[in-house]
Amino acid sequence: MIVFEEELRYLPLHRQEADTAPVTVYLWQHFRSAAQLRDLASIHFPLLPLSAYEGYASKRFVERISVDMLACTLCGPTTKLLHAASGRPYLQQGKWDISVSHTDHTYALSLSRHAHGMDIEAWGNRALRIAERFLHPDELDLLHHLPPYTPEQAATLLWSGKEAAFKRFSAHGAKAISDVHLTAIAPHRLRATLPALQLQAQVVCVTYPHCVCTYCV
């Protein structure tokens, strides 16, 4: 679900029953500056340790505190989002496996009871321009055979899908998104494989007007 600028603090705590979708993704879209977010945090998120962000450049500060605010809203005000040595995010307390991403004034947090990866990417032509760098020869055909997407949109979706799958497989030895192979299995669904380790998972694609969101579980 996408949360617009003024809606964040009205979200209820996240609850996910066993029979619901395996992954729930929250996207918070806002255009606040670092100073505005600092003020918002001091008023509505008083337990966030603002000193922990000291030394961050403005863009990095916005990315980190936006996701931390999402985590506090969805999982409770004392929630702490940490990073393992590998860079993988996790909650210090709680039962959720998480993944985070950000693009073009949108900040995403996914929660699941299962190991997973999630990514968001703004629509644009960059992925198509570098498609041969991250797609295998047999995947290039998907640029023209992934309805209803244009080649530019398909490239962005495939890039995002590989990022999500890489996050899912990184704990098993994936070193780069080019290690991941994708095949189309249904509209808005891809199969991700890590051939070297004979691993596979499913990638679900959700499109928004300004970006694509993918998650792999």
C-alpha positions as CSV (number, residue, x, y, z in Angstrom):
1,M,0.0,0.0,0.0
2,I,1.1,3.6,-0.6
3,V,1.0,6.1,2.2
4,F,0.9,9.8,1.2
5,E,2.7,12.6,2.9
6,E,0.3,13.5,5.7
7,E,-1.0,9.9,6.4
8,L,1.9,8.2,8.1
9,R,1.1,8.8,11.8
10,Y,-2.4,7.6,11.3
11,L,-1.4,4.1,10.2
12,P,-2.4,1.3,12.7
13,L,0.1,-1.1,14.0
14,H,0.9,-3.8,11.4
15,R,-0.8,-7.2,11.9
16,Q,-0.4,-10.1,9.5
17,E,-2.3,-13.3,9.9
18,A,-1.2,-16.6,8.6
19,D,-3.7,-16.7,5.7
20,T,-2.9,-13.2,4.3
21,A,-0.4,-12.3,1.6
22,P,3.1,-13.6,2.5
23,V,4.6,-10.1,2.3
24,T,3.1,-6.6,3.1
25,V,4.9,-3.6,1.6
26,Y,4.3,0.0,2.8
27,L,5.4,2.9,0.7
28,W,5.6,6.3,2.2
29,Q,5.7,9.1,-0.4
30,H,6.7,12.5,0.8
31,F,8.6,15.6,-0.2
32,R,9.8,16.8,3.2
33,S,13.3,18.2,3.7
34,A,15.8,16.9,6.3
35,A,14.9,19.8,8.6
36,Q,11.2,19.2,8.3
37,L,11.7,15.5,9.0
38,R,13.8,16.3,12.1
39,D,10.9,18.6,13.4
40,L,8.3,15.9,12.6
41,A,10.4,13.3,14.5
42,S,10.8,15.5,17.5
43,I,7.0,16.0,17.8
44,H,5.5,12.6,16.7
45,F,8.5,10.2,17.1
46,P,10.1,11.3,20.4
47,L,11.8,8.0,21.0
48,L,13.8,8.1,17.8
49,P,17.4,8.8,18.7
50,L,18.2,11.8,16.5
51,S,21.8,11.7,17.6
52,A,22.2,8.4,15.7
53,Y,21.9,10.2,12.4
54,E,24.7,12.7,13.1
55,G,27.1,13.0,10.3
56,Y,24.7,11.8,7.6
57,A,24.4,13.8,4.4
58,S,21.0,15.4,3.9
59,K,19.8,12.8,1.3
60,R,21.0,9.8,3.4
61,F,19.4,11.3,6.5
62,V,16.0,11.6,4.7
63,E,16.3,8.0,3.5
64,R,17.2,6.5,6.9
65,I,14.8,8.5,9.1
66,S,11.9,8.0,6.7
67,V,12.2,4.2,6.9
68,D,12.7,4.4,10.7
69,M,9.5,6.4,11.0
70,L,7.7,3.8,9.0
71,A,9.1,1.0,11.3
72,C,8.0,2.9,14.5
73,T,4.5,3.5,13.1
74,L,4.0,-0.1,12.0
75,C,5.8,-2.0,14.7
76,G,5.7,0.3,17.8
77,P,7.4,3.4,19.0
78,T,10.3,1.6,20.6
79,T,11.2,-0.2,17.4
80,K,14.8,-0.1,16.4
81,L,15.9,-0.9,12.8
82,L,19.5,-2.1,12.7
83,H,21.8,-3.4,10.0
84,A,23.9,-6.7,10.0
85,A,27.5,-6.7,8.9
86,S,26.3,-7.7,5.5
87,G,24.1,-4.6,5.3
88,R,20.8,-6.5,5.6
89,P,18.3,-4.6,7.8
90,Y,16.6,-6.2,10.7
91,L,14.5,-5.3,13.7
92,Q,16.2,-5.4,17.1
93,Q,13.0,-6.7,18.6
94,G,10.0,-8.3,17.0
95,K,8.9,-11.2,14.9
96,W,9.1,-9.7,11.4
97,D,11.6,-10.3,8.6
98,I,12.0,-6.9,6.9
99,S,13.4,-5.3,3.7
100,V,13.8,-1.6,2.9
101,S,14.2,0.4,-0.3
102,H,13.8,4.0,-1.5
103,T,13.4,5.8,-4.8
104,D,12.3,9.3,-6.0
105,H,10.7,10.6,-2.7
106,T,9.3,7.2,-1.9
107,Y,10.5,5.1,1.1
108,A,9.5,1.5,1.5
109,L,9.4,-1.1,4.3
110,S,8.2,-4.6,3.9
111,L,7.3,-7.0,6.7
112,S,6.8,-10.8,6.6
113,R,7.0,-13.9,8.7
114,H,9.2,-15.3,5.9
115,A,12.7,-14.5,4.6
116,H,12.2,-12.2,1.6
117,G,13.6,-9.3,-0.4
118,M,11.8,-6.1,-1.6
119,D,12.8,-3.3,-3.9
120,I,11.2,-0.2,-5.5
121,E,12.4,1.6,-8.6
122,A,11.1,4.8,-10.2
123,W,10.1,4.5,-13.8
124,G,12.7,5.8,-16.3
125,N,15.0,4.8,-19.1
126,R,18.2,4.1,-17.1
127,A,17.6,0.4,-16.7
128,L,17.0,0.0,-20.4
129,R,20.2,1.8,-21.2
130,I,22.2,-0.6,-19.1
131,A,20.1,-3.7,-19.7
132,E,22.9,-5.7,-21.2
133,R,25.0,-5.3,-18.0
134,F,22.5,-6.9,-15.7
135,L,20.4,-9.2,-18.0
136,H,21.6,-12.5,-19.4
137,P,21.2,-13.0,-23.1
138,D,18.2,-15.2,-22.7
139,E,16.5,-12.6,-20.4
140,L,16.9,-9.8,-23.0
141,D,13.9,-11.2,-24.9
142,L,11.7,-10.3,-21.9
143,L,12.2,-6.6,-22.7
144,H,9.8,-7.2,-25.7
145,H,7.7,-10.0,-24.3
146,L,6.5,-8.9,-20.9
147,P,3.0,-7.5,-21.5
148,P,1.6,-5.0,-20.8
149,Y,4.9,-3.2,-20.3
150,T,7.0,-1.2,-22.8
151,P,10.6,-2.2,-23.2
152,E,11.6,0.8,-20.9
153,Q,9.1,-0.3,-18.3
154,A,10.1,-4.0,-18.6
155,A,13.7,-3.1,-18.0
156,T,12.9,-1.2,-14.9
157,L,10.7,-4.0,-13.6
158,L,13.4,-6.6,-14.3
159,W,16.0,-4.5,-12.5
160,S,13.8,-4.2,-9.5
161,G,12.9,-7.9,-9.6
162,K,16.6,-8.8,-9.6
163,E,17.3,-6.4,-6.7
164,A,14.5,-8.0,-4.7
165,A,15.7,-11.5,-5.5
166,F,19.3,-10.6,-4.7
167,K,18.2,-9.4,-1.3
168,R,16.4,-12.7,-0.8
169,F,19.3,-14.8,-2.0
170,S,22.2,-12.8,-0.6
171,A,22.3,-14.9,2.6
172,H,22.8,-18.0,0.4
173,G,25.8,-16.7,-1.5
174,A,24.5,-14.4,-4.3
175,K,27.2,-11.7,-4.9
176,A,25.6,-9.5,-7.5
177,I,22.2,-9.1,-9.1
178,S,23.6,-10.6,-12.3
179,D,23.8,-13.9,-10.4
180,V,20.0,-14.0,-10.4
181,H,18.1,-15.4,-13.4
182,L,14.5,-14.3,-14.1
183,T,11.8,-16.0,-16.2
184,A,8.2,-14.9,-16.6
185,I,5.6,-17.3,-15.2
186,A,2.4,-15.2,-15.1
187,P,1.3,-11.6,-15.4
188,H,3.1,-9.6,-12.8
189,R,5.0,-12.6,-11.6
190,L,8.5,-13.9,-12.2
191,R,10.5,-16.9,-11.2
192,A,14.0,-16.0,-9.7
193,T,16.7,-18.6,-9.7
194,L,20.2,-18.8,-8.4
195,P,21.6,-21.5,-10.7
196,A,24.9,-22.1,-8.8
197,L,23.0,-23.2,-5.7
198,Q,19.8,-24.5,-7.3
199,L,17.7,-22.0,-5.4
200,Q,14.5,-20.5,-6.7
201,A,11.8,-18.1,-5.4
202,Q,8.9,-16.1,-6.8
203,V,8.9,-12.4,-7.5
204,V,5.6,-10.5,-7.3
205,C,5.4,-7.1,-9.1
206,V,3.1,-4.2,-8.1
207,T,3.0,-1.1,-10.3
208,Y,2.3,2.5,-9.3
209,P,2.1,5.6,-11.5
210,H,5.6,6.7,-10.4
211,C,7.4,3.4,-9.5
212,V,7.3,-0.4,-9.5
213,C,7.5,-2.4,-6.3
214,T,8.7,-6.0,-6.4
215,Y,9.1,-8.5,-3.6
216,C,10.7,-12.0,-3.6
217,V,9.7,-14.7,-1.2
